[in-house]
Amino acid sequence: MRAHNFCAGPAALPIAVLERAQAELLDWQSAGASVMELSHRSPEFMGVIERAEAALRRLLGISDDYAVLFLQGGASQQFSAVPLNLAQHDQTADYVVTGQWSKKAAAEASRLMTVNVAASSADTQFSTVPAQQDWQITGGEFLHYCPNETIGGLEFSWVPEIGVPLVADMSSTLLSRPIDVSQFGVIYAGAQKNIGPAGLTLVIVRRDLLGRARSDCPSTLNWTEQASNGSMYNTPPTFAIYLAGLVFEWLEGLGGLPAIEKINRHKAAMLYQLIDDNPLYANPVEVPSRSLMNVPFTLADESLDKTFLSEAQQQGLLNLKGHRSVGGMRASIYNAISEASVVALCEFMRDFAQRKG
């Protein structure tokens, strides 16, 4: 019996996707080999990546004005790739820091160019999203932000409106709901939340931003090089791309992003309601800025933390320990987490509070 896996990443994958991959693992579509054993330049695998890109474009409504790249290195590698592709050494970009990941992105970019922290919510322990009218924007080469902070569970409920390319790290929110891609210059995301297994990184970049990479940008990080080579400047993560394609098809089968958003909002509402109604639990984020995907919470009595986690694991509720930088608990309720799993978590939390609260 499969457990309820609330891991922040690598996260749960849809059972239907895993079952299909299992059925095709040894002999993919009568090819006589596994899909991960095929040449990435073979007609068979070219069909895999083309179908995956087409499905992703349908889900997100991505126009031909954007290139879709299937890369490696994780979102953290894009912390370097973004400035290398969009700015020169002596230029400036604005960063909004609302949690650990945007903080790391700004720190990495500062090694490569001048970074202006236009706004930060560090003074509120990353519990609020700074109002845009308070941002100190330089109007540099781009503005970078993280719409959803995985660790702290802080989420933007709006998209910044600025006059420079908007760059978004959507690792823990992409594909959880519809978005208007045309509002962004660049979207990047590590796959291991809602897209597929770890090892794949998606980059969606407006084509008019290609060709701006500095001369010392490594070829593997150069979006123009990767786009002109169909994401195959070097060998791509073929099995991860195949699985991502299956996830895209699964989402389409559910009814697309409007359908999964409805499911996700219901799951989040159940969990936040329990937390708010029970004095044993607390969520540190202001209500308008709460994440749809990552729900951190603390216990009123920290001495109960280990007991809570131990009993939860015994009930098949896995990976609820909060990130080491903030402590407490965290339930990541990505697309593949069923409503039944959230119900099981809520029932356990309610029972635990009755016994220990």
KAFENPE-V207153 format. One record per residue. N is the residue number from 0. RES is the residue in one letter. OMEGA is omega in degrees with one decimal (* if undefined). NEAR is the number of other ideal C-beta (glycine too) atoms within 10 Angstrom. Layout:
n->N res->RES omega->OMEGA near->NEAR
n->N res->RES omega->OMEGA near->NEAR
//
This chain:
n->0 res->M omega->-180.0 near->3
n->1 res->R omega->178.9 near->10
n->2 res->A omega->173.9 near->14
n->3 res->H omega->-170.6 near->22
n->4 res->N omega->-178.1 near->19
n->5 res->F omega->-177.3 near->25
n->6 res->C omega->179.5 near->18
n->7 res->A omega->177.3 near->22
n->8 res->G omega->-1.2 near->20
n->9 res->P omega->-172.0 near->16
n->10 res->A omega->179.1 near->26
n->11 res->A omega->173.6 near->25
n->12 res->L omega->179.2 near->22
n->13 res->P omega->-179.0 near->19
n->14 res->I omega->-179.3 near->12
n->15 res->A omega->178.6 near->15
n->16 res->V omega->179.2 near->20
n->17 res->L omega->179.8 near->15
n->18 res->E omega->177.8 near->11
n->19 res->R omega->178.2 near->15
n->20 res->A omega->178.1 near->19
n->21 res->Q omega->-178.3 near->9
n->22 res->A omega->-177.0 near->10
n->23 res->E omega->-168.1 near->15
n->24 res->L omega->-174.6 near->12
n->25 res->L omega->-176.8 near->10
n->26 res->D omega->-176.6 near->12
n->27 res->W omega->176.2 near->20
n->28 res->Q omega->177.1 near->10
n->29 res->S omega->178.4 near->5
n->30 res->A omega->-178.0 near->14
n->31 res->G omega->-179.7 near->10
n->32 res->A omega->174.3 near->13
n->33 res->S omega->177.9 near->16
n->34 res->V omega->-179.5 near->21
n->35 res->M omega->177.8 near->15
n->36 res->E omega->-179.1 near->13
n->37 res->L omega->172.4 near->20
n->38 res->S omega->-180.0 near->12
n->39 res->H omega->179.2 near->17
n->40 res->R omega->178.7 near->10
n->41 res->S omega->176.6 near->13
n->42 res->P omega->-178.8 near->8
n->43 res->E omega->-178.5 near->13
n->44 res->F omega->175.1 near->22
n->45 res->M omega->175.6 near->15
n->46 res->G omega->178.9 near->12
n->47 res->V omega->-175.6 near->22
n->48 res->I omega->178.2 near->21
n->49 res->E omega->178.3 near->12
n->50 res->R omega->178.4 near->15
n->51 res->A omega->-179.9 near->24
n->52 res->E omega->-179.8 near->22
n->53 res->A omega->179.5 near->14
n->54 res->A omega->178.6 near->19
n->55 res->L omega->178.5 near->22
n->56 res->R omega->178.0 near->17
n->57 res->R omega->-177.9 near->13
n->58 res->L omega->-173.7 near->19
n->59 res->L omega->-177.4 near->21
n->60 res->G omega->-176.9 near->13
n->61 res->I omega->-178.5 near->18
n->62 res->S omega->177.9 near->11
n->63 res->D omega->176.3 near->7
n->64 res->D omega->-177.1 near->10
n->65 res->Y omega->169.8 near->23
n->66 res->A omega->176.5 near->21
n->67 res->V omega->-176.9 near->19
n->68 res->L omega->174.7 near->20
n->69 res->F omega->-171.0 near->24
n->70 res->L omega->177.8 near->23
n->71 res->Q omega->173.3 near->15
n->72 res->G omega->178.3 near->17
n->73 res->G omega->177.9 near->19
n->74 res->A omega->-178.8 near->25
n->75 res->S omega->176.9 near->16
n->76 res->Q omega->177.3 near->17
n->77 res->Q omega->173.2 near->28
n->78 res->F omega->176.5 near->23
n->79 res->S omega->-176.1 near->18
n->80 res->A omega->-178.2 near->27
n->81 res->V omega->178.4 near->29
n->82 res->P omega->-180.0 near->29
n->83 res->L omega->-178.2 near->21
n->84 res->N omega->-171.4 near->24
n->85 res->L omega->-174.6 near->26
n->86 res->A omega->175.2 near->22
n->87 res->Q omega->-175.7 near->14
n->88 res->H omega->-172.6 near->10
n->89 res->D omega->-179.4 near->7
n->90 res->Q omega->-173.5 near->15
n->91 res->T omega->172.5 near->14
n->92 res->A omega->178.6 near->26
n->93 res->D omega->177.4 near->25
n->94 res->Y omega->173.4 near->24
n->95 res->V omega->-173.8 near->23
n->96 res->V omega->-178.6 near->25
n->97 res->T omega->179.4 near->27
n->98 res->G omega->-173.5 near->25
n->99 res->Q omega->-175.1 near->17
n->100 res->W omega->176.4 near->22
n->101 res->S omega->175.1 near->24
n->102 res->K omega->178.6 near->19
n->103 res->K omega->179.1 near->16
n->104 res->A omega->179.6 near->26
n->105 res->A omega->-179.7 near->22
n->106 res->A omega->179.5 near->13
n->107 res->E omega->179.9 near->18
n->108 res->A omega->-178.4 near->23
n->109 res->S omega->175.0 near->15
n->110 res->R omega->-170.2 near->10
n->111 res->L omega->-178.2 near->21
n->112 res->M omega->176.2 near->20
n->113 res->T omega->179.4 near->16
n->114 res->V omega->172.2 near->23
n->115 res->N omega->175.3 near->18
n->116 res->V omega->-174.7 near->16
n->117 res->A omega->178.9 near->25
n->118 res->A omega->178.3 near->20
n->119 res->S omega->175.0 near->18
n->120 res->S omega->-180.0 near->21
n->121 res->A omega->-177.9 near->11
n->122 res->D omega->175.1 near->9
n->123 res->T omega->-176.3 near->16
n->124 res->Q omega->177.7 near->12
n->125 res->F omega->179.4 near->24
n->126 res->S omega->-179.4 near->18
n->127 res->T omega->173.0 near->15
n->128 res->V omega->-179.0 near->23
n->129 res->P omega->178.2 near->16
n->130 res->A omega->-173.3 near->8
n->131 res->Q omega->-179.9 near->15
n->132 res->Q omega->179.3 near->5
n->133 res->D omega->-178.6 near->8
n->134 res->W omega->176.7 near->18
n->135 res->Q omega->-173.1 near->9
n->136 res->I omega->178.4 near->16
n->137 res->T omega->-174.1 near->14
n->138 res->G omega->-179.2 near->12
n->139 res->G omega->-173.6 near->20
n->140 res->E omega->178.5 near->21
n->141 res->F omega->171.7 near->24
n->142 res->L omega->-177.7 near->24
n->143 res->H omega->172.7 near->27
n->144 res->Y omega->179.0 near->25
n->145 res->C omega->-176.2 near->28
n->146 res->P omega->178.6 near->25
n->147 res->N omega->179.9 near->25
n->148 res->E omega->-174.5 near->30
n->149 res->T omega->-173.2 near->27
n->150 res->I omega->-175.0 near->20
n->151 res->G omega->179.5 near->26
n->152 res->G omega->179.5 near->30
n->153 res->L omega->-173.8 near->28
n->154 res->E omega->171.2 near->22
n->155 res->F omega->174.5 near->20
n->156 res->S omega->-177.7 near->10
n->157 res->W omega->179.6 near->9
n->158 res->V omega->179.2 near->14
n->159 res->P omega->175.6 near->19
n->160 res->E omega->-175.5 near->8
n->161 res->I omega->-177.3 near->18
n->162 res->G omega->177.9 near->8
n->163 res->V omega->179.3 near->16
n->164 res->P omega->179.6 near->21
n->165 res->L omega->-178.6 near->19
n->166 res->V omega->-174.4 near->28
n->167 res->A omega->169.8 near->25
n->168 res->D omega->-176.4 near->28
n->169 res->M omega->-174.0 near->23
n->170 res->S omega->-174.8 near->28
n->171 res->S omega->178.6 near->30
n->172 res->T omega->-178.4 near->25
n->173 res->L omega->-179.8 near->27
n->174 res->L omega->177.2 near->25
n->175 res->S omega->-177.6 near->24
n->176 res->R omega->175.6 near->16
n->177 res->P omega->172.2 near->14
n->178 res->I omega->174.9 near->19
n->179 res->D omega->-176.0 near->9
n->180 res->V omega->-176.2 near->16
n->181 res->S omega->177.2 near->11
n->182 res->Q omega->-172.1 near->13
n->183 res->F omega->170.6 near->21
n->184 res->G omega->-179.5 near->21
n->185 res->V omega->169.8 near->23
n->186 res->I omega->173.3 near->24
n->187 res->Y omega->-175.7 near->26
n->188 res->A omega->166.8 near->24
n->189 res->G omega->-170.5 near->27
n->190 res->A omega->-162.6 near->28
n->191 res->Q omega->175.9 near->24
n->192 res->K omega->-177.3 near->30
n->193 res->N omega->-171.4 near->26
n->194 res->I omega->-175.9 near->26
n->195 res->G omega->-178.3 near->27
n->196 res->P omega->175.8 near->20
n->197 res->A omega->179.3 near->15
n->198 res->G omega->179.8 near->19
n->199 res->L omega->174.1 near->26
n->200 res->T omega->176.4 near->25
n->201 res->L omega->170.9 near->27
n->202 res->V omega->176.5 near->23
n->203 res->I omega->-171.9 near->22
n->204 res->V omega->177.2 near->25
n->205 res->R omega->-170.3 near->18
n->206 res->R omega->-179.9 near->14
n->207 res->D omega->175.8 near->11
n->208 res->L omega->175.9 near->20
n->209 res->L omega->179.4 near->17
n->210 res->G omega->180.0 near->11
n->211 res->R omega->-175.8 near->17
n->212 res->A omega->177.8 near->22
n->213 res->R omega->-172.5 near->16
n->214 res->S omega->-178.3 near->5
n->215 res->D omega->177.1 near->8
n->216 res->C omega->178.2 near->19
n->217 res->P omega->-175.3 near->11
n->218 res->S omega->-178.5 near->12
n->219 res->T omega->178.6 near->14
n->220 res->L omega->-175.4 near->19
n->221 res->N omega->-177.2 near->20
n->222 res->W omega->-179.8 near->27
n->223 res->T omega->177.3 near->18
n->224 res->E omega->-178.1 near->16
n->225 res->Q omega->179.8 near->24
n->226 res->A omega->-178.7 near->19
n->227 res->S omega->178.9 near->11
n->228 res->N omega->177.6 near->14
n->229 res->G omega->-177.7 near->17
n->230 res->S omega->-176.0 near->21
n->231 res->M omega->170.9 near->15
n->232 res->Y omega->170.4 near->17
n->233 res->N omega->-177.2 near->13
n->234 res->T omega->-178.9 near->10
n->235 res->P omega->177.9 near->22
n->236 res->P omega->-166.7 near->23
n->237 res->T omega->-177.3 near->23
n->238 res->F omega->178.7 near->20
n->239 res->A omega->177.2 near->21
n->240 res->I omega->176.5 near->24
n->241 res->Y omega->-179.2 near->24
n->242 res->L omega->176.8 near->25
n->243 res->A omega->177.0 near->27
n->244 res->G omega->177.4 near->24
n->245 res->L omega->176.7 near->23
n->246 res->V omega->178.9 near->25
n->247 res->F omega->178.7 near->24
n->248 res->E omega->177.5 near->16
n->249 res->W omega->178.7 near->19
n->250 res->L omega->177.9 near->23
n->251 res->E omega->178.9 near->14
n->252 res->G omega->177.6 near->11
n->253 res->L omega->-175.4 near->15
n->254 res->G omega->176.8 near->12
n->255 res->G omega->-173.9 near->16
n->256 res->L omega->174.4 near->21
n->257 res->P omega->-179.6 near->10
n->258 res->A omega->-178.7 near->13
n->259 res->I omega->176.1 near->22
n->260 res->E omega->179.4 near->17
n->261 res->K omega->178.4 near->13
n->262 res->I omega->-177.3 near->18
n->263 res->N omega->-180.0 near->21
n->264 res->R omega->177.7 near->13
n->265 res->H omega->178.3 near->11
n->266 res->K omega->-177.6 near->26
n->267 res->A omega->-179.3 near->20
n->268 res->A omega->178.6 near->12
n->269 res->M omega->-174.6 near->16
n->270 res->L omega->178.9 near->20
n->271 res->Y omega->179.1 near->19
n->272 res->Q omega->178.5 near->11
n->273 res->L omega->-179.4 near->18
n->274 res->I omega->-176.9 near->21
n->275 res->D omega->-175.9 near->13
n->276 res->D omega->-173.6 near->10
n->277 res->N omega->-176.3 near->17
n->278 res->P omega->178.2 near->9
n->279 res->L omega->-173.3 near->19
n->280 res->Y omega->176.5 near->23
n->281 res->A omega->173.8 near->14
n->282 res->N omega->-171.8 near->20
n->283 res->P omega->-172.3 near->17
n->284 res->V omega->176.5 near->24
n->285 res->E omega->-170.7 near->13
n->286 res->V omega->-178.0 near->8
n->287 res->P omega->-175.5 near->11
n->288 res->S omega->-178.7 near->20
n->289 res->R omega->-178.1 near->20
n->290 res->S omega->174.1 near->27
n->291 res->L omega->-171.6 near->22
n->292 res->M omega->-173.4 near->27
n->293 res->N omega->-174.1 near->29
n->294 res->V omega->175.3 near->23
n->295 res->P omega->174.7 near->27
n->296 res->F omega->179.4 near->24
n->297 res->T omega->173.9 near->18
n->298 res->L omega->179.9 near->20
n->299 res->A omega->177.7 near->13
n->300 res->D omega->-176.3 near->12
n->301 res->E omega->-179.7 near->10
n->302 res->S omega->179.6 near->8
n->303 res->L omega->-173.9 near->16
n->304 res->D omega->-177.0 near->16
n->305 res->K omega->178.5 near->10
n->306 res->T omega->178.6 near->14
n->307 res->F omega->-177.6 near->23
n->308 res->L omega->-180.0 near->17
n->309 res->S omega->180.0 near->9
n->310 res->E omega->178.6 near->16
n->311 res->A omega->-179.9 near->23
n->312 res->Q omega->177.5 near->14
n->313 res->Q omega->178.4 near->9
n->314 res->Q omega->179.2 near->15
n->315 res->G omega->178.0 near->14
n->316 res->L omega->-167.5 near->22
n->317 res->L omega->170.2 near->16
n->318 res->N omega->179.0 near->20
n->319 res->L omega->179.1 near->22
n->320 res->K omega->179.1 near->19
n->321 res->G omega->178.7 near->20
n->322 res->H omega->-174.8 near->16
n->323 res->R omega->-177.2 near->7
n->324 res->S omega->-177.5 near->9
n->325 res->V omega->179.3 near->17
n->326 res->G omega->-179.4 near->13
n->327 res->G omega->-178.2 near->19
n->328 res->M omega->174.2 near->21
n->329 res->R omega->173.7 near->23
n->330 res->A omega->175.5 near->29
n->331 res->S omega->-171.7 near->23
n->332 res->I omega->-178.7 near->26
n->333 res->Y omega->-174.9 near->28
n->334 res->N omega->-174.2 near->26
n->335 res->A omega->176.2 near->20
n->336 res->I omega->-176.1 near->23
n->337 res->S omega->174.4 near->16
n->338 res->E omega->179.2 near->13
n->339 res->A omega->178.3 near->10
n->340 res->S omega->178.7 near->21
n->341 res->V omega->175.7 near->23
n->342 res->V omega->179.6 near->14
n->343 res->A omega->177.9 near->17
n->344 res->L omega->-179.8 near->24
n->345 res->C omega->178.9 near->17
n->346 res->E omega->177.8 near->13
n->347 res->F omega->-178.2 near->19
n->348 res->M omega->178.7 near->24
n->349 res->R omega->179.2 near->15
n->350 res->D omega->179.7 near->12
n->351 res->F omega->-178.9 near->20
n->352 res->A omega->178.4 near->19
n->353 res->Q omega->-177.6 near->10
n->354 res->R omega->-171.0 near->8
n->355 res->K omega->-172.7 near->15
n->356 res->G omega->* near->14
//
